[in-house]
């Protein structure tokens, strides 16, 4: 971040309002920071696009379009947009800060989730996505990284960075997104509508209940080709514990022909809610008729078929999100009968008991995420990340989790005074109820005196700084009367205390400027050049002590001055004093010439014609011979 964002306290502030606290995440388009809204006194997430993209006017327009579209939406399962603006060359978006974890973090830690839990998460995601679709907006980048699981239990869909307005068939100039979640029509034709988001939700549901993505490979293009040529397998072929109803949902959402999928997130949300009730045994059956028509899955392609799939020529996909490195060809599932008898296989009471026991087991083994398990009796819970939170807010969060809190203070150079610096045990640690958690609060940076460094060489100064708790911040070399190579000034030499750990810069001496006084100008110029200095302007003036043509002094153009600096020279015109010569008895012309030659101004007082100046004699002068005058003084010669 550029220094011009810094305020008088050295803090990084955008538009005079958003104080940067610390980085949160970085992606291909932007970097996200935790920031404080100084006007409303709340924490926000500040998304600043990368500098190379900020120089692209078309990208700036798309970034602003994202803000406009996302700001229209208001739903508890969507991250709110508060503001958008620019500061200098940086364009930013101000969003709701959601402390917690991403769905990707949870999948990486726990693997596959129980089906009922997966449906609860999908239901929340669809709630926000349905609001977007109703508002005429596509998301286009549904994936676990963009699902936020808050410490307080909320689930929010974020990052409309690829969002676009919905048309009947939106054709993109370049196909962008994450390879594992791209719909077939987006891969082959670069065309997308609300059903493309539905496809991505189906892939996400597959991943939640199996712990892996349906298509994997070493290259993004290979994964994209599988989406274009293969049907997604039933999740139960990977995880036999997955019920048939989940298989139906996944296959219905991921039909390669978008006409065979739910029309939008709102339609799918209703289906998921009914499916969740069925899995819990609260409803006898889903009347699916045409709503969940399922076709048999097409067998996975051979490597040759995948390689020859017709992929949109502008496809630009992100391969970094692929789980695993090996490519696995998944066999076709058997045809699923979509009728009233499908749910009869799930015996309500037994199924409910099964998932209750599964839930209890997961709680005992991996509990601790505040968004999932809460504070059930005997359950473990993860200590949330509380850095830079208000003390009362952090205390309340921990107490809500059933933990005991004590507060201690410590110095911190990175966290604002009065805010939480860390916890003990650290964030992410799984602890039992009533565990005592120590909350550390910032006293601000520890201020210390910088040790005396004057007269030391650089190595000794560095050693002394480190021993005193500071860091060496580099050396600057300038001409100075101090011994060559020794420190003569440094940050903190004025006796003011500085934060411990500060980088201390020192100034070391190049020795005094070359002595050029009273030597000829050309010799002085050669001496200065040899010392690494440049000669700028040369001026002249009279001197009673320096002979004409010699240097009187040099004047540095900047202070301090170092190598390649420029100095100006002042050169002597010689003495300004003259002695009045004897001119009485000389002709007027001769006397005038003599006096003018020594720098005096001559006034002639005579009644003679000018043609007689070479004959007429000087009879008197206004200044007696032998007196000292200054050049430019006036002398009157008289001839009458």
N, C-alpha and C positions, 0 to 999 in steps of 0.2 A: 504494500500500500504506500502511496506516495506521501512524502513528508509534508506536502502542502495541506494535508488533511489534519495536521496536528494543531491542537490549541495551545494556549500559553502554558498549560501544565504538562505538555508533551503527550497528551492523549490523542488518539486518532478519532476524529469526529467528522462525519459526513454532513454537509449542508447545515453545519452548526447545531445539529439536533441529535444525530445517532452516534453514540460513543461506542467504538469497537471494544469488545471485551476479550474475545478469543475466537479462533477458527472453530467451526463445527464440522464442515465437510467440504469436499471439493469434487467437482464433476467436469465433464467435457466442456460445458458452456460457462460455468460460473463457480464462484467460491462462496460458501455460506458462513457467516460469522454470527456469534452471539453478540448482541449489541443492547445498549440501553437507550430508550427513547427519553431524552433529557426533558422534553416538554411534558410528556404524560407520565414520566417516571415509571416505566415498565420495561421488562425485557422483551426483545423482539429478535426474530431471525432476519439477518440482513444478507440478501443475495446480490453479489456484485459480479457482473459478467467479466470474463477475462479480457485483458487489455487488447489482445489481438482481435477479438471479436467486437470490442467497443469501437474499433476504427472502421467497421463495416456498417454503413448506413442502413442497408437492408436488414441486417441482423438486429440493429437497434430498433427498427420499426417493429420487427416480430417480437422482440422482448417487451416492448411497450404494449403490443397487442395482447400478450399474455397477461399483463397486469390489468388491462381494461376488462378482458373476458373473465378472468378469475375473480376480480373485484365484484362482478355482478352476482356471484354465487354466495349464498349464505346458508350453510348447513352444518350441523354439529359434527359430521364426519368428513368435513373438508377443512383444510388449513386456511384460515382467513388471510386476506390480503389487506394491509393497512395503508400502504403508501407506495409511490413510485417516483423516482426523481433522478437527477444527475448532479454530480459535483465535479467540476473540471472535466477530465476525460473519462470519468467513471459513471456508469449507469447502474442503478440499483433498484431492488424491489424489497419492500419491508413487509414481512410476513409474521404471522402468529408464531411464537416460540413454543414448541411442544417438547418439554423435557421427558425423556424416556429412551426407548429403543426402536429400531426398525424391525419389521417382520423378518428381514433377512438375518438380523442378529439372532433372533429367536430360532429360526430354522437351522442356522449354523450350530447353535448350541444344543437344541433338543431333538432335531430331526423331524420325522413325520409326526403330525398331530392327530389326536382322535377325531373322527369324522364330525362329531357334533361341535367340537371346538372350531374345526375348520369352517363349518357352515356359519358359526357365529361371526367369525372374522369376515368371511365373504359377505355376509348380510350387511355388516357395517360398511364395508367398501362399496357395495352396491347402493347403499343409501346415499352416500356422497356422490357416486357416479351417476345415479339416477337424477339427482338434482342438477348435475352438469348437463346431462343429455336433455333434460327438460328445458334448460336454459339455452339450448342450441350449441353446446360446446362438447367437443371430443377431448379425451385425455391423451390417447395415443402412446402412453408409456406406462401401462399398468405393470408393476413388478414389485417384489417384496421390499426393494430398497425405497420405494415411494409410499409405503404404508407405515405410518408412525404409530407406535403403541405407547401411549403416555403413561407416566407413573401413576396417575390418578384413575386409570382404567379406560380412558377414551381411546378410540381408534380413528385415525384421520388419514385421508388420502391427500397426498401432497404433490407438488412439482408438476404444474401444468406447463412446463417449459416447451413441450411439443404440442400443446393444445392448439386446436384450430376450430373455426366455426363449422357447424354441420351443414352440409348440403346433401342432396340426394346421393351424390357420388363424388366425394372430394378427391381430386387428383393432385398429388403433391409433386412439386418440382424435383424434390429429392426425397427418397424414402429413408427415414431415420428412425431409430428406436433400438431396442435390445433384441438381439436375434432370437432368443429363446421364447419371446412372447409375440412375435410378428404373425399377423394373420396371412393366410395364403394369398388373398387378393392384394394385400399390401406388398407382398414379396414379388408377385408376378406382374401386377399392373400398376403398382404405386397408387392404388385407389383405396379409399377407406371411408367408412361411415360408422354409426354407433355400433353396428354388429362386429366391427373389428375390435372395439373395446371389450365386447362380450366374449370374443374369442380369447383375448388375453386373460380375462377373469377365469375362463375355463382352464387355461394352462396353469394359472395360479392355484386353482382348487386342486388340480392334479398334483402339483408340487407340495401343497400343504398336507395331503393325506399319504403321499408316498415318500416325501423327503428328497425328491429329485425331479428334474424336469423331463418331459417326455422325449425330447430330442436333444442329444448331446453330440459334440464333435470337436475336433481340434480347431476348426475354422468357422467363423461366423457364417460364411457363404454356404458351407455344408449344412449347418443347422437350418438356415433359411430354406434351403432346397428341400429338406425333409418336411417342413411345414407345407410347402407347395405340392408335394407329391404323395404324402402319407397322411393317413388318419391317425388321430391320437388314440393310443391303446386305452383299454379300461384300466383304471387305477388298481383294481383288484388283481390284475396280472402281475403287478409289482408287489402290492401289499394285500395278501389274502384277507386281512381283517377289514378291508374297505367294503361296506355294504353295496348291494346291487344298485340301490337308489343313487348313490354317489356316482357310480359308473354311468348311469343314465344321464345325470346332470352334466358330467364332464363331456361325454360324447355329444350331447345335444348342443352344448356351448361351442364345441370345437369342430362342428361340421365344416368341411372344406368349402362347401357351397354356402355363402352367407344367407341365402334365402331359406335355408333349413335351420337357422339359429333363431333364438329370441330376437325380436326387433331392436330392443334397447335394454339398458340396465333396469329400467322400471319394470318391464315385463319379467325379466329374470329375477328381480327382487321378490316378486310375488311367488314365483316358483320355489325359490330358496326358502322362503318363510314357511311354505306348506311342507316342504321336504324336511325342514328342521322339526316341525311338529310331528311328522310321521316317525322320524327316527327316535323321538322321545316317547312315542306311543300315545300321543295326545290326540291323534286324529286317525281314523281308520284307513283312509286311502286318499290318493290324489287323483282327481278326475282329469287325466292328462289329455284324453282324446287326441286332437291335432297339436296340442301344445308341446308334447314331448315325443314326437315321432322320431324313431331312431332307426338308422340304417346300419347294416353291418360294416365294420371298419375295414378299410382297404389294407391289405398286407403292406408292411414296411418295404421301401424300395431297396434294391440292391445298391451297392456303391456306385455302379455305373449309372443307374437311374437317377440317383441323387445328384450326381455330377452334371447330368444333362438337363436338369430341371430348368424351366424357363424362368429366370429371375429378372426382376425389374432392373434395367441397366444402371439406374442411379442409386441402387441399394447401398446404404451406408449403415452397417449395423455394428453394435458394440459386442465384441466377443468376450469381454472381460467378465461378464456376469454368468457365463456358462458354468454349471456345477459339474466338476469332474473333467477329465481329459479324454477319456476313451469314447468312441462312437459305438452305441449299442443299437442293434436292429431289433425292434420290438415286434413280436408276433401279433397277429390279429386276434382280437377277442371274439368270443362267440356272440351271435346276435342276441340282443337283449329284448325280451318280449315286453312291449309297452302296453300294459293293460291293467285292469283293476286287481288282478291276482299278484302283480309284482310285489306289492307291499305286504301281502299276506304271509310271505315267507319270514317276515320280521315279526316275531311274536312280541307284542307290545311290552308286556311286563318283563319278560326275560331280556329284551333288548335294552329297556331302560335300566335294569339292574346291571347289565353288562357295561354300559357306558358310565354308570355311576361308579362302578368299581374301577374302571379304567381311569376315570378322572381322579379318584382318590389316590391311585397308584402314582400317577404323574405328579400330583401335588406332593406326595411324600418324597419322590425322587428328585424332582427338579423345580420345586416351587420357589417363589421369591420374586417373580416379576409382578409388580403391583397391578399391571393392566390385566393379568390373567387370573391368578388364584386368589388375590385379595389377602385377607388376614385370617384365614380359616384356622381353627384350633389345631395346634401342633404342627402347622405348615411352616416350612422355611420360606423366607422372602429375601429378595436381593436388595441390598442397600442402593437406592437410586443415586444418580449423579446430582450433587447439590452445589457444586462449585459456582461461585458468583451469585448465589441466591440470597435473599434476605434471611436473616436469622430466624425470625418468627415463621416465615414461610417454610424454611427447611425443617424447623422443629415440628411444625404441624404435620408435615409430610411423614416424618419418621414416627411420630406418635400415632398417626393414622394406621401405620403398619404394625402397631403394637409394640414399638421399641421404646426403651428408656433413653433419654437424651441428657447429656451434660455438655456444657459449653466451656471451651478454653480459647485463649487468644494467642496469636502468633504473628510475627512479622511476615509480610508478603510483598514482593516487588511486582507481582503480576495481578493481584486481586485488589480491588478498591477497598479502602478501609470500611469496616462494618459489614462486609459481605463474607459468605462462607468460603474458606479456602479448600477444605478437604474434610473427610470423615475418617474415623478410626474405629472399626475396620474400614477399609477403603470401599469405594463404590463398586457395585457388582458382586460383593461378597455375600454368600448365602448365610443367613443367621436365623436363629430360632426366635420366637416371640419373647418379649421382655429382655432381650439382649441390651446391654448398655452400650450406647453409641456416643462416642465423643465427637462433638461438632467443633471444628476449629474456625475461628473468626479472625479476619484480617485486621491487624493494627496499622496497615499500610507498610510501606518500606521502612526497614531499619536504617536510621541515619547515623553515619559515622564520619569522623574526621579523617581526611586523607593524610597519610604520613608525609613527613618532609622528604622531598626528593631532590631539591636544588643541589647541584654540584655532583650528583651521582651519574655514572654512565647508565646506558639503557638497560643492560643486564641487571645491574644492582637495583635500579628503580623498579623493574618488573618484579623482581624477587620480593622487594619490600611491599609492593602493592598487593601481591597475592597473599602474603603473610597477614596483611591487614584486612583481608576479606573483599578486596576489589579485583577488577580485571584490567589487564593492560590494553588500552584502547588504541595503541599506535603512537608513532613519533613523527613530529614535524620538525624539519631542519631549517633554521634561520640564522642569518648573520647576527652575532651578538658578542659582546666583550667577554663573555664567559669562555672558559677553556673549551677548545674544540672537542665535540663529542659528549659534553656533559649537559645535564638538564639545567635549564635556567628558569623555566616556568611550566605550569601544569594545571589541569583542571582541579580545583579545590585548594590552590595555593593561597586563596584569600581567607582560608580558615572556616569557610562555611561547610556544614555537614552535608554529605551526599548519601543517597541510598546505597546500602551495602550491596556489593556485586556490580556496581556501576563500572563502565569501561572508562578508564582514566587516560586521556591523551596527554602527552608530554611534548614540550618544545626543547629541542637540543640545539646546541650552538655549532655554527659553522666557523666560529671565530669572528674577530672584528672585520669590518669592511676594510679593503685595502687603503693604506695611507697614501693619498695622492696630492696632499697640500704642498704647494710651492715647488712642484715639478712641472716640466713642460706638458702642454696639453696632449701631445701625441704619445708621450711616455705614460701618462696617466690612463689614456684610453687603452693602451696595450695591457697595462697591469690589470685593469678592471675586466677586460675580456678574458684574460687568463684565469681570473677568479670565477668565471661563469656568469658575469654580469653584462648587461647591455647599456650603452651610452645613449641617452635620449637627447634632449635639447642642450645647447651650449649658450650661455649668456656671458656678458662681460661687464666689468665695473672697475672703478679705480681702487687701488690699494696702496697704502703707504708702506706696507711690509712685504708685498709679493711683487716680484719683478713682472714686467709686462710679458704676456704670453704664457705665464705659469698659472697652474690651477690654484684658485683661492680655496674652494671647498666643493664637495659633492652633496647632492640632495636626493635621497631615495624617493621614487615616485609612490611607494607604498610602505607601510610599516605593519608588521615586520617585513623584511625583505629576504628572499631566499635565492637559490639558484635560478638563473634566467630572469631575475628581476631587472628593472631598469632604473638607472640613476641619471640625474641631470648634473652638468658641470657648470661652475662659475669660474671664468678665467679673468685674470688681472689685465687691466689696461695700463698698469703702472701707477706711479705717484701722481697725485692731483696738485701737489704744491710746486710752485715756481718761484725763482728769485728775480726781483726787478733789476734788469740790466741798466747800464748807463747809456742814455740815448741823446742827451743834450749835446748840441753841436753836430749831430747827424742830420742829414736831409730828412724832410718829412717822409718821403717815400721809403728810405732805408729804415727809419725808426718804426714806421707802421709795419713793414715786413718782418722785422725782428720780433716785435711784440706778438704779432699774430702767430708766428711760428712756435712760440712757447705756450700758446693757448689762451692768450689774453685778448679781450675785446678792446679795440682802439677807437678813441674819440679824438677828432682833430679840431683844434680851435685856432683858426688862422684867417688872415685877410688876403691871403695869397690865392692866386688862381691855381686850379688843379694842375695846369700845364707847367707851373713853377715848382711842384712838389719835389722834383728831382734836383732843384737848385736851392730853394729856401731851406734854412736851417731851423732845427728845433731849439727854442730858447728856454722853455720850461716844461716840466712834467708834473702831473698831479701826485705821483708817488715817487718818493726818494729812492735812488739806487740802493740795492742790497736788502730792501724789505721783502718779506715772504708774502706771496699772494697765492690764490687758488686759481686753477685754470677756469676760465670763464669770467674772471673778474674784469672790470673796466678800468682802463688807464687813459687819461687825457694828455695829449701832447699839444704844446702851445707854440705858435710861430707868428708873432706880430712885430 
